[in-house]
Amino acid sequence: MTDQEIFDIARVARVADKVDTVESVSHWRRNPLHPVTKLLRIRFGIDISQPDNGWYPPAKFGIVHLCFNALGGTETWAKNFVKYVGNCSGIATLDKPLGSIDCPIYHGDYAVKMLCQSAETVLVWGVTDVHKRLFESPRPKRLLAVHHGALNSPWACDVFENQLKWCDGGVAVNEDVAAKYGVPCIPNIVAPLEYTGFPLTGTYYDDLYSYVLWLHRPSAEKRPEFALEIAKHLPDRWKMVGTFGEMEVPENVVNLKAVTDPNHKYHLFGLADVFLATPTDEGFGYSVAEAVEQGVPVVSTPHGIAKQVATGLLEDTAGPAEFARVIQWAAKRMQSETQEKRNYLMSKYGPEVIVPLWRSL
């Protein structure tokens, strides 16, 4: 059937929206879960889907994620993978993606199957045994589980252990995880933030103040409540700027709720005197890596990459007053020390070092 014939049927049957046109049919064809596609199939027995046309181009790699949010370490990993490693068909997610990326991205069971048709090696994260059937027919040439967390993340470890039973192997971004499971350790790619002209000004910025930046998802392991307690112990002329979602914050905290635009991140790092990380669990720590790459001293708990590049390290048990003291100390460190940490970071995790490792899979 032609696109015009399909559109006429959908319009007469009143299953198409008023804003739909004949050009909408190509989208319906590519998405078997689209309401119009499903209604035409269920009510009239007309299957317009084209499972082998218009989804993912053939390539060496494909990525399957449980979810794809607007902000997060796995999302940053995927964006850097697509940009620097390349040769990627696209991404399939089980839940509807909330973020965007420069490659085809679809969601649902059918999307996983379409990706397995197009990609030779499929990298899987967060997918449980409930969905392993999606990789059986067709099965890609290689199916590799990816562990993005740390050893003290029970969920990540449980999922990874089960994935190793039905995948062809695994990869971990954390060296301790890699050692435990006997899989290769390939760290995340740390790349310079892209800047395209976002102005280095802000209504919350006053050059009479010093600023500590807390730029993370406000999830439990990141301890946003503890970060706000630290803010209460900062002296006058200090403010905290952070992404605390819908939480209530003290007067000396500027809550940006969420930051996903790289230009905005670049702007914030340019204003920050210190970057703060307070997690109890971190597989890698992209936010810390981004801060160090931008030349901002970091105060953190000893998890993930912070153990190697932070200016100040405190144990999880340290109190908010101690964190506030170390933040002030870190702000006074020499710029040359911060530059040395950046040089170390890029020499070990820069694209020219890490990209060949991922491409070798």
FIKE-568599 format. One line per field, with one value per residue (C-alpha): residue in one letter; x, y, z. Coordinates in nm, 2 decimals. Example, Ala and Ser with C-alpha at 12.3 -4.5 7.8 and 13.67 -1.06 7.14 Angstrom:
2
residu <- [A/S]
X <- [1.23/1.37]
Y <- [-0.45/-0.11]
Z <- [0.78/0.71]
This chain:
361
residu <- [M/T/D/Q/E/I/F/D/I/A/R/V/A/R/V/A/D/K/V/D/T/V/E/S/V/S/H/W/R/R/N/P/L/H/P/V/T/K/L/L/R/I/R/F/G/I/D/I/S/Q/P/D/N/G/W/Y/P/P/A/K/F/G/I/V/H/L/C/F/N/A/L/G/G/T/E/T/W/A/K/N/F/V/K/Y/V/G/N/C/S/G/I/A/T/L/D/K/P/L/G/S/I/D/C/P/I/Y/H/G/D/Y/A/V/K/M/L/C/Q/S/A/E/T/V/L/V/W/G/V/T/D/V/H/K/R/L/F/E/S/P/R/P/K/R/L/L/A/V/H/H/G/A/L/N/S/P/W/A/C/D/V/F/E/N/Q/L/K/W/C/D/G/G/V/A/V/N/E/D/V/A/A/K/Y/G/V/P/C/I/P/N/I/V/A/P/L/E/Y/T/G/F/P/L/T/G/T/Y/Y/D/D/L/Y/S/Y/V/L/W/L/H/R/P/S/A/E/K/R/P/E/F/A/L/E/I/A/K/H/L/P/D/R/W/K/M/V/G/T/F/G/E/M/E/V/P/E/N/V/V/N/L/K/A/V/T/D/P/N/H/K/Y/H/L/F/G/L/A/D/V/F/L/A/T/P/T/D/E/G/F/G/Y/S/V/A/E/A/V/E/Q/G/V/P/V/V/S/T/P/H/G/I/A/K/Q/V/A/T/G/L/L/E/D/T/A/G/P/A/E/F/A/R/V/I/Q/W/A/A/K/R/M/Q/S/E/T/Q/E/K/R/N/Y/L/M/S/K/Y/G/P/E/V/I/V/P/L/W/R/S/L]
X <- [0.00/0.12/0.16/-0.14/-0.36/-0.26/-0.31/-0.66/-0.76/-0.63/-0.81/-1.15/-1.11/-1.04/-0.73/-0.50/-0.46/-0.57/-0.21/-0.10/-0.03/0.07/0.43/0.34/0.31/0.68/0.70/0.41/0.59/0.91/0.74/0.52/0.43/0.29/-0.08/-0.19/0.02/-0.13/-0.49/-0.46/-0.32/-0.57/-0.89/-0.84/-0.56/-0.34/0.03/0.22/0.53/0.86/1.09/1.39/1.36/1.45/1.55/1.93/2.20/2.45/2.75/3.00/2.84/2.49/2.39/2.10/2.01/1.74/1.68/1.83/1.79/1.87/2.14/2.37/2.70/2.58/2.42/2.75/2.93/2.70/2.73/3.11/3.10/2.89/3.10/3.45/3.44/3.18/3.07/2.75/2.41/2.23/2.07/1.76/1.61/1.35/1.19/1.11/1.43/1.42/1.74/1.87/2.18/2.34/2.24/1.91/1.74/1.42/1.26/1.07/1.11/1.09/1.37/1.60/1.54/1.59/1.92/2.04/1.98/2.20/2.48/2.76/2.84/2.57/2.67/2.41/2.35/2.08/1.89/1.76/1.69/1.32/1.44/1.71/1.46/1.48/1.84/1.76/1.62/1.79/2.11/2.40/2.74/2.85/2.66/2.86/2.74/2.87/2.91/2.90/2.89/3.12/3.15/2.93/2.64/2.43/2.19/2.46/2.65/2.35/2.24/2.59/2.64/2.32/2.40/2.73/2.53/2.36/2.60/2.92/3.13/3.15/3.33/3.36/3.46/3.57/3.90/3.79/3.47/3.68/3.92/3.64/3.45/3.76/3.65/3.84/3.85/3.79/3.73/3.50/3.62/3.69/3.66/3.67/3.34/3.21/3.16/2.97/2.92/2.70/2.76/2.97/2.73/2.43/2.17/2.30/2.66/2.83/3.21/3.21/3.13/3.32/3.12/3.12/2.95/2.75/2.65/2.50/2.17/1.99/1.98/2.03/2.39/2.50/2.37/2.22/2.08/2.44/2.56/2.30/2.41/2.77/2.63/2.50/2.86/3.01/3.12/2.98/3.07/3.04/2.75/2.67/2.53/2.38/2.12/1.89/1.57/1.26/1.43/1.41/1.75/1.92/1.94/2.31/2.23/2.13/1.92/1.94/1.73/1.90/2.17/2.21/2.34/2.72/2.73/2.57/2.81/3.10/2.96/2.92/3.27/3.40/3.24/3.32/3.60/3.56/3.36/3.20/3.12/2.96/2.87/2.89/2.90/3.06/3.17/3.36/3.24/3.19/3.10/3.43/3.62/3.45/3.54/3.90/3.92/3.79/4.05/3.83/3.97/3.76/3.67/3.51/3.46/3.71/3.50/3.55/3.80/3.80/4.06/4.31/4.23/4.06/4.24/4.08/3.95/3.74/3.59/3.21/3.20/3.34/3.10/2.96/3.18/3.50/3.39/3.33/3.68/3.84/3.64/3.79/4.14/4.10/4.00/4.34/4.55/4.78/4.65/4.96/4.84/4.50/4.67/4.88/4.57/4.41/4.72/4.71/4.34/4.37/4.68/4.50/4.14/4.15/3.99/4.33/4.39/4.05/3.89/4.12/4.03/3.66/3.72/3.92/3.62]
Y <- [0.00/0.35/0.61/0.81/0.50/0.43/0.79/0.80/0.48/0.63/0.95/0.79/0.55/0.86/0.70/0.98/1.31/1.63/1.74/1.43/1.44/1.19/1.25/1.10/0.76/0.70/0.76/0.51/0.25/0.28/0.25/-0.07/0.06/0.39/0.42/0.46/0.16/-0.05/0.06/-0.02/-0.36/-0.45/-0.30/-0.36/-0.62/-0.39/-0.42/-0.12/-0.16/-0.20/-0.37/-0.38/-0.03/0.30/0.20/0.14/0.15/-0.15/-0.09/-0.26/-0.15/-0.10/0.00/-0.13/0.06/0.00/0.38/0.70/1.00/1.37/1.35/1.08/0.90/0.62/0.88/1.08/0.75/0.68/1.03/1.01/0.65/0.76/1.07/0.93/0.55/0.58/0.30/0.28/0.18/0.35/0.30/0.09/0.15/-0.04/0.27/0.58/0.79/1.13/1.26/1.31/1.18/1.22/0.87/0.68/0.60/0.41/0.23/-0.09/-0.46/-0.42/-0.16/-0.40/-0.67/-0.42/-0.31/-0.67/-0.71/-0.41/-0.42/-0.68/-0.62/-0.51/-0.35/-0.41/-0.22/-0.26/-0.53/-0.81/-1.17/-1.08/-0.93/-1.17/-1.32/-1.01/-1.10/-1.46/-1.41/-1.24/-1.27/-1.04/-1.18/-1.06/-0.96/-0.79/-0.68/-0.34/-0.27/0.11/0.09/0.01/-0.31/-0.15/-0.12/-0.43/-0.37/-0.32/-0.62/-0.85/-0.75/-0.79/-1.13/-1.25/-1.09/-1.28/-1.60/-1.52/-1.27/-1.36/-1.16/-0.83/-0.51/-0.29/0.08/0.03/-0.16/-0.32/-0.46/-0.58/-0.77/-0.94/-1.07/-1.13/-0.90/-0.63/-0.28/-0.01/0.32/0.60/0.85/1.19/1.46/1.84/2.01/2.17/2.55/2.74/3.08/3.05/3.38/3.36/3.56/3.46/3.63/3.44/3.53/3.80/3.84/3.92/3.56/3.23/2.94/2.57/2.37/2.05/1.92/1.57/1.38/1.43/1.05/0.88/0.76/1.12/1.24/1.58/1.63/1.60/1.85/2.10/2.04/2.13/2.45/2.55/2.53/2.75/3.10/3.43/3.52/3.16/3.01/2.67/2.63/2.29/2.06/1.96/1.90/2.00/2.00/2.29/2.46/2.70/3.07/3.04/2.77/2.84/2.55/2.50/2.18/2.02/2.11/1.91/2.17/2.14/2.52/2.57/2.33/2.51/2.84/2.70/2.55/2.89/3.05/2.77/2.80/2.44/2.14/1.92/1.54/1.36/1.00/0.68/0.48/0.57/0.35/0.62/0.98/1.18/1.49/1.49/1.42/1.72/1.95/1.85/1.88/2.23/2.32/2.33/2.18/1.89/1.80/1.45/1.13/0.85/0.69/0.64/0.86/1.11/0.89/0.98/1.35/1.52/1.80/1.71/1.36/1.29/0.97/0.91/0.95/1.30/1.56/1.87/2.11/1.92/1.93/2.30/2.35/2.15/2.33/2.66/2.50/2.36/2.70/2.84/2.57/2.68/2.67/2.47/2.18/2.18/2.18/1.88/1.69/1.78/1.67/1.33/1.29/1.34/1.14/0.84/0.88/1.11/1.00/0.91/0.66/0.51/0.51/0.24/0.01/0.03/-0.01/-0.33/-0.51]
Z <- [0.00/-0.07/0.20/0.06/0.07/0.43/0.53/0.37/0.56/0.89/0.83/0.74/1.04/1.26/1.41/1.28/1.46/1.30/1.27/1.08/0.71/0.45/0.56/0.90/0.75/0.72/1.10/1.16/0.94/1.14/1.48/1.52/1.87/1.74/1.83/1.46/1.36/1.64/1.57/1.20/1.28/1.56/1.41/1.04/1.01/0.82/0.91/0.78/0.98/0.80/1.06/0.83/0.69/0.84/1.19/1.25/0.98/0.98/1.20/1.43/1.75/1.90/2.26/2.46/2.78/3.03/3.01/2.87/3.09/3.02/3.29/3.41/3.38/3.15/2.92/2.91/2.83/2.55/2.40/2.41/2.27/1.97/1.91/1.95/1.90/1.62/1.39/1.60/1.47/1.75/2.08/2.19/2.53/2.72/2.87/2.67/2.64/2.81/2.66/2.31/2.13/1.79/1.66/1.60/1.93/1.97/2.26/2.32/2.26/1.88/1.88/2.06/1.79/1.51/1.67/1.70/1.32/1.24/1.49/1.50/1.87/2.11/2.44/2.71/3.03/3.30/3.11/3.34/3.27/3.20/2.87/2.76/2.52/2.31/2.21/2.10/1.76/1.60/1.81/1.72/1.66/2.00/2.31/2.58/2.92/3.05/3.42/3.48/3.86/4.15/4.37/4.64/4.41/4.47/4.18/3.93/4.04/4.05/3.70/3.56/3.72/3.55/3.22/3.21/3.20/2.87/2.71/2.53/2.78/2.97/3.02/3.33/3.36/3.71/3.77/4.09/3.92/3.63/3.86/4.05/3.74/3.53/3.25/3.06/3.23/2.97/3.15/3.03/2.77/2.92/2.65/2.67/2.72/2.40/2.42/2.16/2.31/2.62/2.81/3.13/3.33/3.55/3.77/4.07/4.02/4.23/4.22/4.59/4.66/4.63/4.48/4.53/4.26/4.32/3.98/4.01/3.99/4.33/4.38/4.71/4.65/4.56/4.90/4.80/5.16/5.29/5.04/5.16/5.52/5.40/5.26/5.60/5.74/5.47/5.59/5.47/5.12/5.01/4.81/4.67/4.32/4.25/4.08/4.37/4.18/4.37/4.71/4.95/4.99/5.24/5.15/5.04/4.78/4.42/4.30/3.92/3.95/3.65/3.40/3.07/2.82/2.78/2.73/3.07/3.23/3.08/3.21/3.56/3.58/3.47/3.78/4.03/4.28/4.40/4.28/4.54/4.51/4.80/4.68/4.87/4.55/4.22/3.93/3.75/3.82/3.51/3.69/3.88/3.55/3.38/3.67/3.66/3.28/3.32/3.58/3.89/4.22/4.35/4.70/4.72/4.90/4.78/4.51/4.14/3.96/4.25/4.43/4.16/4.07/4.37/4.54/4.87/4.98/5.28/5.40/5.38/5.76/5.76/5.88/5.70/5.90/5.79/5.43/5.45/5.59/5.31/5.05/5.16/5.17/4.82/4.68/4.78/4.61/4.34/3.98/3.88/4.10/3.94/3.60/3.69/3.78/3.45/3.26/3.45/3.38/3.01/2.97/3.12/3.01/2.71/2.38/2.22/2.50/2.56/2.22/2.08/2.37/2.29/1.92/1.99/2.12]
